Amino acid sequence: MLYLNLSVIITLKLGKMEQYKKKYQEFDRIVKASKNILIVSHVNPDGDTLGAMCALRSAIYQNFKKKAEMLVLSKIPKVYEFLPNISEAKTLDMLDKSREYDLVIATDVASLDRLIDAQILFEKAKYTVNIDHHLTNNNYGTLAIVEPNASSSGEVVYKMLKSLGWEIGGKCLDTVTCIYTAILTDTGGFRFENTSAEVFRIAAELTDMGINPKCLYKKCYESKSKAMVLFQGYCVSKAIFSKDEKVVYTVVYKKDMEKYAVRDDATDGIAEALRAISTTEVSFVVKEVDAKICKISMRSKNVDIAEVCSKFGGGGHKFAAGCTIKASCDEAVKKLLAEISKESKCANS
């Protein structure tokens, strides 16, 4: 029976690999057939969406001498301003929304609504490609290359480019730098549960190509401003715990951010810091956008918080997810605590 099960597993894996290879080949065909290419990150960009975007832009130019445009839908976090060619990324108001691209590629965009107003550019394109690793992705687009078992969209991009035989290293390290950054940040510096043996193998291959792990770690995790560090310390210091200390959260008001003169990305990492407490099972940050809208960043050790966030139109990964709630901060906290309680009971039953 054991041998039979292993045989079935191997057959399924080989079948999946063949499916992905066919999709990779279709991506190669579409890129070669396209002249006007746009690559789009998701709103409130992180290291994975930006790294995957910049990696593709670099690889397309390196292999075909085609200059793809890049579009970001929110401010680029200062920590990622070192990424090769990121300075060439445009904002939506810099593009002609009536333009029809041959190809629009969405990187790390779990659902179309995360493209906000850029959806119109995506939907009008001749070809649309969706490159992602979120389990909640519904495979939208002309071509969906979605690998839920991958650690990051950066990993998906690497496997695809490697399979296609595209040049990604050599004298120019732009592509490998971007891929490594995407993987590094979405695995939390190789600490999160999505860090697999395959991730370490890929990291080793990228290191062999010439990237400097120490340098990139420093840029991503040891380059915070003084204001950001003090702000995050303040947010952690006013965290609120449940009676059993299994749930902990902090509320960030606009006035707090104004007081410390920090940008939106200053809240990145706070939920992880609260999850690091030994008693914590679920941590979250409620960030005030205005009096009636809050953005939520949630982390967990064993509760499916993607399910919690899906109740509010959000999603993500099982232990790292987010959403937007149209309510005051106090009301958002009440709603979240109620859903977390329900999901915690399911996890323990």
Residue, then its C-alpha position, 0 to 999 in steps of 0.5 A: m500500500l505504501y509503494l502504491n501511495l508513493s507511486v500515485i504521489i510521484t505520478l501526480k507531481l510529474g503531472k503537475m510539472e508537465q502542466y507548469k512546463k506547458k504554461y511556461q512555454e506559453f508564457d515564452r510564446i506570448v512574450k516573444a509575440s508582444k511588443n508593448i508589455l506592462i508588468v503590474s504589482h499589487v496595491n501596497p507592494d511588498g518585497d515579493t510583488l516588487g521583486a518578481m516584477c523587477a525580475l521579469r522586467s530585467a529578464i525580458y530585456q536581458n533575453f529579448k531587448k524588450k523594455a517592459e513598463m512597470l506599474v506600482l499602485s501605491k508608494i514603493p516602501k523605502v526599503y525596496e528602493f535598492l531594487p534594480n530598475i525600480s526607479e523606472a516604475k510608473t504610477l497609474d497617473m503616469l500612464d494612458k488608461s486608454r492604451e491597449y497593451d499587447l501583454v499585461i503581467a500581474t505579479d503576486v496579485a492574488s485577486l483582480d481587485r488588488l489591481i484597483d484602477a489598473q484592472i482596466l489596463f489588464e482587462k483590455a490587453k491582448y494577453t494577460v498573465n497572472i503569476d502568483h503563489h496564493l492558494t486563494n488565487n482563482n486563476y484569472g487571466t489569459l494565462a494563469i501560472v499559479e503555484p500554491n506550494a511555492s514560497s513566493s511569486g519570486e520562486v515561481v518566476y525563477k522556476m519558470l525562467k530556469s525551465l525556459g532556459w532564459e539567461i538570468g545571471g552572467k555579468c548582470l545580476d539584476t534578475v537574480t538580485c530581484i528574485y532573491t529579494a522576493i524569496l527572502t522577504d516572503t519567507g521572512g528571512f527564511r524563517f516562515e513556514n513556507t521555507s522548504a528544502e527547495v527554497f534553500r536549494i534555489a537560494a544556493e543557486l542564486t548565491d552561486m550566480g553571484i548575489n550577496p546574501k549578507c548585503l541583501y539581508k541588510k538592505c531588507y531587514e537592517s535599513k529602517s529609519k530611526a523614526m520607523v524603529l521608534f514608531q514600531g516600538y510605540c505600536v508594540s508597547k500599546a498592544i492589547f492582549s486577550k485574557d488568555e494572551k493567545v490573541v494580541y493586537t495593536v491599533v495604529y491611528k493616522k495621528d500616530m503616523e503623523k506624530y512620528a512622520v512615517r510612511d504607510d510601510a512603517t507598520d510592516g513587521i509589527a504583526e510578526a513582532l507580536r506573533a513572536i511572543s510565546t503565548t501568542e496564537v494570532s496577532f494583528v494590526v489595525k491601521e486607520v485609513d480614515a474614520k470608516i476604513c481600516k487595513i488589517s495585517m494578521r499573522s498566526k501560528n496555527v489558526d487559518i487566518a486566510e479564512v478569517c480575512s476572507k470574511f472581509g473580502g481579503g485573503g492571503h496565506k494560512f498564517a499570514a493574511g490581510c484585508t480591508i474593513k469598512a468600519s471604525c477601528d473599534e468596530a473592526v477590532k470587534k469583528l475580527l475578534a469574533e471571527i478569530s474566536k470562531e476559527s480558533k474553535c474550528a482549529n481546536s475541534 
